[in-house]
Amino acid sequence: MKRNEKLTYITCNAIFQVNDYDQARSLLLTIPQSIFKEVSIPALSYYVDAIKHMYSIANADQKYFCNVQLERVMLSLYRDALKRSIDEEESKYGPEETEQILGILSIMAEIYSEQGEIIAENEVKEAIILIEKQKAKQAEAEQRDLDMANSFVKMANTFKEKGEYSSALEYSMKALSIYEEIRGTEHPDTATIYNNIGNVYKAMSEYGKAMGYHEKALTIREKALGTEHPDTATTYNNMAIVYKAMGEYKKAMEYYEKALTIREKVFGTEHPSTATTYNNIAGVYKEVCDYDKAMEYYEKALDIVEKTLGAEHYYIAATYNNMAGVYRDRGDYDTAMEYYKKSLDIKLKVLGDEHPSTAITYANIAFVYEAMCNYDKALEYAHKAREINEKAFGEDNSKTKGVYTLLSDLYAAKEDHERSHEYAVKAGPDDE
């Protein structure tokens, strides 16, 4: 370390050890001002921090700017430190420090103006301009990083839709790293990323990890947005989905009802978001075999979406699909088929015959035909689902393999053991 650097650090350390404004000012004046063009930016930064410390003592002692020489030195140092930081492309100050320095300089400019110190006031203004430039540069850099993070989010969503969950998780984590650094760990935007990660883990059936991230999101949203915000309701809803997947139906119902309370209050009882919650609550009743209650809530949801979205909206198709599931579980296969085909008609019009959601309905129809022992018809629809899934996801995707399992069972029922074995191999071993 150069002698001038060492002198700077030693003197600044001494300043931090005292709590007397006059003594701190005297120590500052012992450093020859000529050395500051030679010392490094970190050493100069330490000197600036010492000045800020001296100001904090001055404010506590109610002592103000009474040494014009020192004040001008300080102004010059602030200006030079900022200018060198900007010129050397270093991130000299964070947002909070920049705001603090800007506040000090603004106060000094006001005092100098009152005293008629025009030259010093101009130095303050120049320093303020430099700070604003630095803030603008930092904001641009942060926005570039956020734009990149948002691209990662889009990529993660695409991978999740394709069932490539490890890649979805990888890009979600990249986005999270950026958001935590820029927005912090208690910002609603960061909560959204936590929520997304929770959804990926849910899709991977890693329910403990999924719940952990949803709880992080909930803590932020309750604190930042309140307990009656739609985003908070979304988190309750997502937690309920995880509880349902874990078979904890009582907890699932508790969180769905929390979401419903918020959505009914914020959106009213005839809004699609409210209908979504009715649908979800119906799904829990279906799981516990309370089919009457399930149908009651599905019909509430259907009534809302027909009024608000029209008779041929995808949401109508999804609700028909869910209602068909209740009839299938009850063993009412004719009515189940009626509702599955209603769902299919809408999906073919809205989504087309190559959409993964259309494949879901083809598979559901195949299951009903299987239950009715109409294996030829079941195979017809199962192969339709297979073709879509192979094209959309590939042969190694879990959704495609699920259809392979269905085909294996259907061929086994027809005693076509060769074809049954073929699809059993494609499906792979059952998960442990």
C-alpha positions as CSV (number, residue, x, y, z in Angstrom):
1,M,0.0,0.0,0.0
2,K,1.3,3.5,-0.9
3,R,2.1,5.9,1.8
4,N,-0.7,8.2,0.8
5,E,-3.2,5.3,0.8
6,K,-2.1,4.2,4.2
7,L,-2.3,7.8,5.6
8,T,-5.9,8.0,4.3
9,Y,-7.0,4.7,5.8
10,I,-5.3,5.5,9.2
11,T,-6.9,8.9,9.4
12,C,-10.3,7.7,8.4
13,N,-10.2,4.9,11.0
14,A,-9.4,7.5,13.6
15,I,-12.4,9.6,12.5
16,F,-14.7,6.6,12.9
17,Q,-13.4,6.2,16.5
18,V,-14.4,9.6,17.6
19,N,-17.8,11.1,18.4
20,D,-16.9,14.7,18.4
21,Y,-17.6,16.9,15.4
22,D,-14.7,19.4,16.0
23,Q,-12.2,16.6,16.5
24,A,-13.4,14.7,13.4
25,R,-13.1,17.9,11.3
26,S,-9.6,18.5,12.6
27,L,-8.5,15.0,11.7
28,L,-9.9,15.5,8.2
29,L,-7.8,18.6,7.7
30,T,-4.6,16.8,8.6
31,I,-4.7,14.9,5.3
32,P,-3.1,17.0,2.6
33,Q,-5.8,17.6,-0.1
34,S,-3.3,17.1,-2.9
35,I,-3.0,13.4,-2.3
36,F,-6.6,12.7,-3.3
37,K,-5.8,12.7,-7.0
38,E,-3.3,9.9,-6.4
39,V,-5.2,7.5,-4.1
40,S,-7.5,4.7,-5.4
41,I,-11.2,5.0,-5.6
42,P,-11.7,2.6,-2.7
43,A,-9.5,4.8,-0.5
44,L,-11.3,7.9,-1.7
45,S,-14.6,6.1,-1.0
46,Y,-13.4,5.4,2.6
47,Y,-12.7,9.1,3.0
48,V,-16.1,10.0,1.7
49,D,-17.6,7.6,4.2
50,A,-15.6,9.3,7.0
51,I,-17.1,12.6,5.9
52,K,-20.6,11.1,6.1
53,H,-19.8,9.9,9.6
54,M,-18.6,13.4,10.6
55,Y,-21.9,14.8,9.3
56,S,-23.9,12.3,11.4
57,I,-22.0,13.6,14.5
58,A,-22.6,17.2,13.4
59,N,-26.4,16.5,13.1
60,A,-26.5,14.9,16.5
61,D,-24.6,17.8,18.1
62,Q,-26.7,20.3,16.1
63,K,-23.5,21.7,14.5
64,Y,-23.6,22.8,10.9
65,F,-21.3,23.9,8.1
66,C,-19.0,26.4,9.7
67,N,-15.7,25.8,7.8
68,V,-16.0,26.9,4.2
69,Q,-12.6,25.5,3.4
70,L,-13.4,22.0,4.6
71,E,-16.9,22.2,3.0
72,R,-15.4,23.0,-0.4
73,V,-12.9,20.2,0.0
74,M,-15.7,17.8,0.7
75,L,-17.8,19.0,-2.3
76,S,-14.8,18.5,-4.5
77,L,-14.2,15.0,-3.2
78,Y,-17.8,14.0,-3.7
79,R,-17.7,15.3,-7.2
80,D,-14.3,13.7,-8.1
81,A,-15.1,10.4,-6.5
82,L,-18.4,10.2,-8.5
83,K,-16.8,11.3,-11.7
84,R,-14.0,8.8,-11.4
85,S,-16.4,6.1,-10.6
86,I,-18.5,6.9,-13.6
87,D,-15.5,7.3,-15.9
88,E,-14.0,4.0,-14.8
89,E,-17.2,2.1,-15.2
90,E,-17.3,1.1,-11.5
91,S,-20.5,0.7,-9.6
92,K,-19.4,3.1,-6.9
93,Y,-22.5,3.6,-4.9
94,G,-25.7,1.6,-4.4
95,P,-29.1,3.2,-4.7
96,E,-29.4,3.9,-0.9
97,E,-26.0,5.5,-0.7
98,T,-26.6,7.6,-3.7
99,E,-29.8,8.9,-2.2
100,Q,-28.0,9.8,1.0
101,I,-25.2,11.6,-0.8
102,L,-27.8,13.4,-3.0
103,G,-29.6,14.5,0.2
104,I,-26.5,15.9,1.8
105,L,-25.5,17.8,-1.4
106,S,-29.0,19.2,-1.7
107,I,-28.9,20.6,1.8
108,M,-25.4,22.0,1.3
109,A,-26.5,23.7,-1.9
110,E,-29.4,25.3,-0.1
111,I,-27.1,26.6,2.7
112,Y,-24.5,27.9,0.2
113,S,-27.2,29.7,-1.7
114,E,-28.4,31.4,1.4
115,Q,-24.8,32.5,2.2
116,G,-24.2,33.7,-1.4
117,E,-21.5,31.1,-2.0
118,I,-22.2,30.8,-5.7
119,I,-19.0,29.0,-6.6
120,A,-19.5,26.3,-3.9
121,E,-23.2,26.1,-4.9
122,N,-22.2,25.4,-8.5
123,E,-19.8,22.6,-7.3
124,V,-22.8,21.0,-5.5
125,K,-24.9,21.2,-8.6
126,E,-22.2,19.6,-10.7
127,A,-21.9,16.8,-8.1
128,I,-25.7,16.3,-8.2
129,I,-25.7,16.1,-12.0
130,L,-23.0,13.4,-11.7
131,I,-25.1,11.5,-9.2
132,E,-28.1,11.6,-11.4
133,K,-26.1,10.3,-14.4
134,Q,-24.8,7.5,-12.2
135,K,-28.3,6.7,-11.0
136,A,-29.5,6.7,-14.6
137,K,-26.7,4.3,-15.7
138,Q,-27.4,2.0,-12.8
139,A,-31.1,2.0,-13.6
140,E,-30.4,1.1,-17.2
141,A,-28.2,-1.8,-16.1
142,E,-30.8,-3.0,-13.7
143,Q,-33.5,-2.8,-16.4
144,R,-31.3,-4.8,-18.8
145,D,-30.9,-7.5,-16.1
146,L,-34.6,-7.5,-15.4
147,D,-35.4,-7.8,-19.1
148,M,-33.1,-10.9,-19.1
149,A,-34.8,-12.3,-16.0
150,N,-38.2,-11.9,-17.7
151,S,-36.8,-13.8,-20.7
152,F,-35.8,-16.5,-18.3
153,V,-39.3,-16.6,-16.9
154,K,-40.8,-17.0,-20.4
155,M,-38.3,-19.8,-21.2
156,A,-39.2,-21.5,-17.9
157,N,-42.9,-21.3,-18.7
158,T,-42.3,-22.8,-22.1
159,F,-40.3,-25.7,-20.7
160,K,-42.9,-26.3,-18.0
161,E,-45.7,-26.5,-20.6
162,K,-43.6,-29.0,-22.5
163,G,-43.1,-31.0,-19.3
164,E,-39.3,-30.4,-19.3
165,Y,-39.4,-29.5,-15.6
166,S,-35.6,-29.6,-14.9
167,S,-35.1,-26.9,-17.6
168,A,-38.0,-24.9,-16.3
169,L,-36.5,-25.0,-12.8
170,E,-33.1,-24.0,-14.1
171,Y,-34.4,-20.9,-15.8
172,S,-36.7,-20.0,-13.0
173,M,-33.7,-20.1,-10.6
174,K,-31.7,-17.8,-13.0
175,A,-34.6,-15.3,-12.9
176,L,-34.9,-15.6,-9.1
177,S,-31.2,-14.8,-8.7
178,I,-31.6,-11.5,-10.6
179,Y,-34.8,-10.5,-8.9
180,E,-33.5,-11.2,-5.4
181,E,-30.4,-9.0,-6.2
182,I,-32.3,-6.1,-7.8
183,R,-35.7,-6.2,-6.1
184,G,-34.7,-7.9,-2.9
185,T,-36.3,-10.8,-1.1
186,E,-39.4,-9.0,0.1
187,H,-40.7,-7.5,-3.1
188,P,-43.9,-8.7,-4.8
189,D,-42.1,-9.3,-8.1
190,T,-39.7,-11.7,-6.3
191,A,-42.8,-13.4,-4.8
192,T,-44.0,-14.0,-8.3
193,I,-40.8,-15.9,-9.1
194,Y,-41.1,-17.9,-5.8
195,N,-44.7,-18.7,-6.9
196,N,-43.5,-19.9,-10.3
197,I,-40.8,-22.1,-8.8
198,G,-43.5,-23.6,-6.5
199,N,-45.6,-24.5,-9.5
200,V,-42.7,-26.3,-11.2
201,Y,-41.9,-28.3,-8.1
202,K,-45.6,-29.2,-7.9
203,A,-45.5,-30.4,-11.4
204,M,-42.5,-32.5,-10.5
205,S,-44.5,-34.0,-7.5
206,E,-42.0,-32.5,-5.1
207,Y,-44.7,-31.2,-2.8
208,G,-42.5,-30.2,0.1
209,K,-40.3,-27.9,-2.0
210,A,-43.4,-26.6,-3.8
211,M,-45.0,-25.6,-0.5
212,G,-41.8,-24.0,0.7
213,Y,-41.7,-21.6,-2.2
214,H,-45.4,-20.9,-2.0
215,E,-45.1,-20.0,1.6
216,K,-42.2,-17.6,0.8
217,A,-44.5,-16.0,-1.8
218,L,-47.3,-15.8,0.7
219,T,-45.2,-14.1,3.4
220,I,-44.1,-11.4,1.0
221,R,-47.6,-10.9,-0.5
222,E,-49.4,-10.7,2.8
223,K,-46.8,-8.2,4.1
224,A,-46.5,-6.1,0.9
225,L,-50.0,-6.3,-0.6
226,G,-52.2,-7.3,2.4
227,T,-54.4,-10.3,3.1
228,E,-57.2,-9.2,0.7
229,H,-55.2,-8.7,-2.5
230,P,-55.8,-10.9,-5.6
231,D,-52.2,-12.0,-5.7
232,T,-52.5,-13.2,-2.1
233,A,-55.6,-15.1,-3.1
234,T,-53.6,-16.7,-6.0
235,T,-51.0,-17.9,-3.5
236,Y,-53.7,-19.4,-1.2
237,N,-55.1,-21.1,-4.3
238,N,-51.6,-22.6,-5.3
239,M,-51.0,-23.8,-1.8
240,A,-54.5,-25.5,-1.9
241,I,-53.5,-27.2,-5.1
242,V,-50.4,-28.7,-3.4
243,Y,-52.4,-29.8,-0.4
244,K,-54.9,-31.5,-2.7
245,A,-52.1,-33.3,-4.6
246,M,-50.7,-34.5,-1.2
247,G,-54.2,-35.8,-0.3
248,E,-54.6,-33.3,2.5
249,Y,-58.1,-32.4,1.5
250,K,-59.1,-30.5,4.7
251,K,-56.1,-28.2,4.3
252,A,-56.8,-27.8,0.6
253,M,-60.4,-26.8,1.3
254,E,-59.2,-24.3,4.0
255,Y,-56.9,-22.5,1.5
256,Y,-59.4,-22.6,-1.4
257,E,-62.0,-21.0,0.9
258,K,-59.4,-18.3,1.9
259,A,-58.9,-17.6,-1.8
260,L,-62.7,-17.6,-2.5
261,T,-63.3,-15.1,0.3
262,I,-60.8,-12.6,-1.3
263,R,-62.0,-13.1,-4.8
264,E,-65.7,-12.8,-4.0
265,K,-64.9,-9.5,-2.1
266,V,-62.6,-8.1,-4.8
267,F,-64.2,-9.4,-8.0
268,G,-67.7,-10.3,-6.9
269,T,-69.6,-13.5,-7.2
270,E,-69.9,-13.5,-11.0
271,H,-66.3,-13.1,-12.1
272,P,-64.2,-15.8,-13.9
273,S,-61.6,-15.8,-11.1
274,T,-64.4,-16.6,-8.6
275,A,-65.6,-19.3,-10.9
276,T,-62.0,-20.8,-11.0
277,T,-62.2,-21.1,-7.2
278,Y,-65.6,-22.7,-7.3
279,N,-64.2,-25.2,-9.8
280,N,-61.2,-25.9,-7.5
281,I,-63.5,-26.4,-4.5
282,A,-65.6,-28.8,-6.5
283,G,-62.5,-30.8,-7.3
284,V,-61.8,-31.4,-3.6
285,Y,-65.4,-32.5,-3.1
286,K,-65.0,-34.9,-6.0
287,E,-61.8,-36.4,-4.4
288,V,-63.6,-37.1,-1.2
289,C,-66.5,-38.6,-3.2
290,D,-69.0,-35.9,-2.1
291,Y,-70.4,-35.8,-5.7
292,D,-73.5,-33.8,-4.9
293,K,-71.4,-31.0,-3.5
294,A,-68.9,-31.3,-6.3
295,M,-71.6,-30.9,-8.9
296,E,-73.1,-27.9,-7.0
297,Y,-69.9,-26.0,-7.2
298,Y,-69.2,-27.0,-10.8
299,E,-72.6,-25.7,-11.8
300,K,-71.9,-22.4,-10.0
301,A,-68.7,-22.1,-12.0
302,L,-70.5,-23.0,-15.2
303,D,-73.2,-20.5,-14.7
304,I,-70.6,-17.7,-14.2
305,V,-68.4,-18.5,-17.2
306,E,-71.4,-18.9,-19.5
307,K,-72.6,-15.4,-18.5
308,T,-69.2,-13.7,-18.6
309,L,-67.2,-15.6,-21.3
310,G,-69.8,-17.0,-23.7
311,A,-70.9,-20.6,-24.5
312,E,-67.8,-21.6,-26.5
313,H,-65.0,-20.4,-24.3
314,Y,-62.2,-22.8,-23.3
315,Y,-63.2,-22.4,-19.7
316,I,-66.6,-23.8,-20.5
317,A,-64.9,-26.8,-22.0
318,A,-62.7,-27.3,-18.9
319,T,-65.8,-27.2,-16.7
320,Y,-67.7,-29.7,-18.8
321,N,-64.6,-31.9,-18.6
322,N,-64.6,-31.7,-14.8
323,M,-68.3,-32.4,-14.6
324,A,-67.9,-35.4,-16.9
325,G,-65.3,-36.7,-14.4
326,V,-67.9,-36.7,-11.6
327,Y,-70.3,-38.6,-13.7
328,R,-67.6,-41.1,-14.7
329,D,-66.7,-41.6,-11.0
330,R,-70.4,-42.2,-10.3
331,G,-70.5,-44.9,-13.0
332,D,-72.8,-42.8,-15.1
333,Y,-70.8,-43.4,-18.3
334,D,-73.5,-42.2,-20.8
335,T,-73.7,-38.8,-19.1
336,A,-69.9,-38.6,-18.7
337,M,-69.5,-39.3,-22.4
338,E,-72.1,-36.5,-23.2
339,Y,-70.1,-33.9,-21.2
340,Y,-66.7,-35.1,-22.5
341,K,-68.0,-34.7,-26.0
342,K,-69.4,-31.2,-25.2
343,S,-65.9,-30.3,-23.9
344,L,-64.3,-31.8,-27.0
345,D,-66.6,-29.9,-29.4
346,I,-65.5,-26.6,-27.9
347,K,-61.8,-27.5,-27.7
348,L,-61.8,-28.5,-31.4
349,K,-63.3,-25.1,-32.3
350,V,-61.2,-23.0,-29.9
351,L,-57.9,-24.9,-29.8
352,G,-57.9,-27.2,-32.8
353,D,-57.2,-30.9,-33.2
354,E,-53.5,-30.8,-32.3
355,H,-53.6,-29.1,-29.0
356,P,-52.4,-30.9,-25.8
357,S,-55.6,-30.0,-24.0
358,T,-57.6,-31.6,-26.8
359,A,-55.5,-34.7,-26.2
360,I,-56.6,-34.8,-22.6
361,T,-60.2,-35.0,-23.6
362,Y,-59.5,-37.7,-26.2
363,A,-57.8,-39.7,-23.4
364,N,-60.7,-39.1,-21.1
365,I,-63.2,-40.3,-23.7
366,A,-61.0,-43.4,-24.2
367,F,-61.1,-44.1,-20.5
368,V,-65.0,-44.0,-20.6
369,Y,-65.1,-46.3,-23.6
370,E,-62.7,-48.7,-21.7
371,A,-65.1,-48.7,-18.7
372,M,-67.9,-49.5,-21.1
373,C,-65.8,-52.3,-22.6
374,N,-65.9,-50.7,-26.0
375,Y,-62.2,-51.3,-26.6
376,D,-62.2,-50.4,-30.3
377,K,-63.6,-47.0,-29.7
378,A,-61.3,-46.5,-26.7
379,L,-58.3,-47.3,-28.9
380,E,-59.5,-44.9,-31.6
381,Y,-59.5,-42.0,-29.1
382,A,-56.4,-43.1,-27.2
383,H,-54.4,-43.1,-30.5
384,K,-55.7,-39.6,-31.2
385,A,-54.3,-38.5,-27.8
386,R,-51.0,-40.3,-28.5
387,E,-50.5,-38.6,-31.8
388,I,-51.0,-35.1,-30.3
389,N,-48.7,-35.8,-27.3
390,E,-45.9,-37.3,-29.4
391,K,-46.0,-34.3,-31.6
392,A,-46.2,-31.8,-28.8
393,F,-44.0,-33.4,-26.1
394,G,-42.1,-36.3,-27.7
395,E,-42.1,-39.9,-26.7
396,D,-40.2,-39.6,-23.4
397,N,-42.6,-37.1,-21.8
398,S,-44.7,-38.3,-18.8
399,K,-47.9,-37.2,-20.5
400,T,-47.1,-39.2,-23.6
401,K,-46.1,-42.2,-21.5
402,G,-49.4,-42.0,-19.6
403,V,-51.2,-42.5,-22.9
404,Y,-48.8,-45.4,-23.7
405,T,-49.9,-47.1,-20.5
406,L,-53.6,-46.6,-21.5
407,L,-52.9,-48.2,-24.9
408,S,-51.1,-51.1,-23.3
409,D,-54.1,-51.8,-21.0
410,L,-56.5,-51.5,-23.9
411,Y,-54.5,-54.0,-26.1
412,A,-54.3,-56.3,-23.1
413,A,-58.1,-56.2,-22.8
414,K,-58.3,-57.2,-26.5
415,E,-55.7,-60.0,-25.8
416,D,-53.4,-58.4,-28.3
417,H,-50.4,-59.1,-26.1
418,E,-47.7,-58.2,-28.6
419,R,-49.1,-54.6,-29.0
420,S,-49.8,-54.4,-25.3
421,H,-46.1,-55.3,-24.6
422,E,-44.9,-52.8,-27.2
423,Y,-46.7,-49.9,-25.4
424,A,-45.8,-51.1,-22.0
425,V,-42.1,-50.9,-23.0
426,K,-42.7,-47.4,-24.4
427,A,-44.4,-46.4,-21.1
428,G,-41.4,-47.6,-19.1
429,P,-41.5,-48.9,-15.5
430,D,-44.0,-47.5,-13.0
431,D,-42.7,-44.8,-10.6
432,E,-41.8,-46.0,-7.2
